Amino acid sequence: MRVRMKKLIFPAILLVATVFGPVRAGAEEKDTPLAKEMEKLNDVYKSFKKETDSAKGAASAREAQGFVLKGITMTPEMLEKMPAGEEKEKALAKYKAQMGKLYVSLCEVESAYLAKDMPAVAKLVDTLKGQKKEGHEAFMEEEK
């Protein structure tokens, strides 16, 4: 457990996402405020792959940043279920750190769009996929 936590603490880049994307098929989970924000974020993420207009891409990146800022103030359901204590506090801090990294990555996407550097946009968007996976592995319970 400790080795796994260390691996996740120092990810190349985050989550979230911690947290990006459709959370799960369960209706109750999709109804959480965090799940709703992450679904919106996932929609924007998908649009990055197709967007060729730099102004629209930059605006979409700013929109995604807003979803992350809302999400960072929320607690993932998995963490809410943890008993109060040091482990929960550490996990919550880790979640916030990953969300912060995601925010920074989205700022980089915005900057690349503004610079009209589409190859950089494509590369950055690819890193977001890894962040999404890491976040889901760390902060979402596996489906049963």
C-alpha positions as MATLAB code, in Angstrom:
seq = 'MRVRMKKLIFPAILLVATVFGPVRAGAEEKDTPLAKEMEKLNDVYKSFKKETDSAKGAASAREAQGFVLKGITMTPEMLEKMPAGEEKEKALAKYKAQMGKLYVSLCEVESAYLAKDMPAVAKLVDTLKGQKKEGHEAFMEEEK';
ca = [
       0.000    0.000    0.000;
       2.803    2.386    0.889;
       4.693    1.766   -2.349;
       1.524    2.285   -4.355;
       0.803    5.541   -2.533;
       4.327    6.791   -3.283;
       3.908    5.934   -6.955;
       0.712    7.915   -7.084;
       2.094   10.836   -5.115;
       4.738   11.467   -7.734;
       2.827   10.865  -10.962;
       4.125   12.254  -14.190;
       0.904   14.075  -14.215;
      -2.323   13.665  -12.512;
      -5.501   12.399  -12.598;
      -8.425   13.447  -11.861;
      -8.863   13.722  -12.183;
      -8.803   12.834  -11.080;
     -10.946   12.749  -12.570;
     -11.937   13.228  -15.926;
     -14.615   11.511  -17.739;
     -17.735    9.626  -17.290;
     -17.470    8.351  -13.845;
     -19.281    5.049  -13.984;
     -22.437    3.552  -15.284;
     -24.144    3.660  -11.879;
     -26.824    6.336  -11.791;
     -26.240    7.248   -8.172;
     -22.593    8.004   -8.831;
     -23.369   10.143  -11.855;
     -25.605   12.228   -9.650;
     -22.796   13.407   -7.397;
     -21.752   17.012   -7.940;
     -18.162   15.927   -8.585;
     -19.253   13.352  -11.167;
     -21.290   16.008  -12.970;
     -18.298   18.368  -13.133;
     -16.057   15.581  -14.349;
     -18.544   14.622  -17.076;
     -18.492   18.223  -18.305;
     -14.700   18.149  -18.177;
     -14.659   14.934  -20.188;
     -16.832   16.504  -22.870;
     -14.352   19.361  -23.226;
     -11.433   16.910  -23.214;
     -12.999   15.055  -26.150;
     -13.403   18.319  -28.041;
      -9.663   19.066  -27.773;
      -8.881   16.190  -30.122;
     -10.987   17.711  -32.902;
     -10.576   21.434  -32.338;
      -8.417   23.215  -34.919;
      -9.505   26.787  -34.179;
      -6.998   28.161  -31.684;
      -9.395   30.726  -30.174;
     -12.113   28.119  -29.606;
      -9.568   25.661  -28.242;
      -8.233   28.219  -25.768;
     -11.793   29.042  -24.669;
     -12.499   25.333  -24.171;
      -9.348   24.980  -22.083;
     -10.504   27.858  -19.873;
     -13.905   26.211  -19.531;
     -12.208   22.953  -18.474;
     -10.125   24.877  -15.932;
     -13.368   26.095  -14.370;
     -14.642   22.527  -13.971;
     -11.387   21.545  -12.273;
     -11.603   24.510   -9.896;
     -15.108   23.437   -8.912;
     -14.033   19.822   -8.559;
     -11.047   20.553   -6.346;
     -13.393   21.849   -3.653;
     -15.337   18.577   -3.666;
     -14.483   15.243   -2.102;
     -14.550   12.057   -4.184;
     -17.116    9.554   -2.968;
     -14.383    7.006   -2.260;
     -12.708    9.441    0.139;
     -15.977   10.409    1.794;
     -16.443    6.766    2.743;
     -13.051    6.579    4.460;
     -13.007    6.855    8.250;
     -11.788   10.185    9.576;
      -8.112   10.266   10.354;
      -4.632   10.740    8.989;
      -5.029    8.406    5.993;
      -8.126   10.229    4.834;
      -6.406   13.601    5.220;
      -3.403   12.369    3.219;
      -5.655   10.988    0.499;
      -7.582   14.252    0.305;
      -4.346   16.244    0.061;
      -3.176   13.925   -2.710;
      -6.468   14.400   -4.555;
      -6.129   18.174   -4.351;
      -2.518   18.000   -5.555;
      -3.519   15.914   -8.562;
      -6.355   18.296   -9.369;
      -3.898   21.183   -9.119;
      -1.606   19.467  -11.603;
      -4.548   18.919  -13.905;
      -5.362   22.621  -13.715;
      -1.781   23.490  -14.656;
      -1.902   21.046  -17.572;
      -5.079   22.688  -18.834;
      -3.377   26.084  -18.608;
      -0.593   24.642  -20.768;
      -3.181   23.428  -23.274;
      -4.664   26.929  -23.355;
      -1.222   28.459  -23.913;
      -0.476   26.042  -26.736;
      -3.759   26.921  -28.434;
      -3.015   30.631  -28.040;
       0.424   30.067  -29.577;
      -1.326   28.187  -32.410;
       1.010   25.281  -31.720;
      -1.252   22.367  -32.628;
       1.475   19.706  -32.293;
       2.004   20.879  -28.695;
      -1.746   20.808  -28.103;
      -1.893   17.213  -29.345;
       0.992   16.184  -27.104;
      -0.498   17.890  -24.044;
      -3.918   16.358  -24.676;
      -2.269   12.931  -24.778;
      -0.793   13.562  -21.316;
      -4.275   14.391  -20.045;
      -5.358   10.845  -20.869;
      -2.710    9.473  -18.510;
      -3.735   11.912  -15.809;
      -7.324   10.800  -16.155;
      -6.367    7.162  -15.760;
      -4.196    7.841  -12.703;
      -6.925    9.849  -11.044;
      -9.550    7.224  -11.636;
      -7.286    4.474  -10.336;
      -6.489    6.444   -7.204;
      -9.860    7.961   -6.357;
     -12.583    5.780   -7.802;
     -13.742    2.441   -6.545;
     -13.632   -0.410   -9.004;
     -16.927   -1.557  -10.438;
     -18.189   -4.774   -8.975;
];
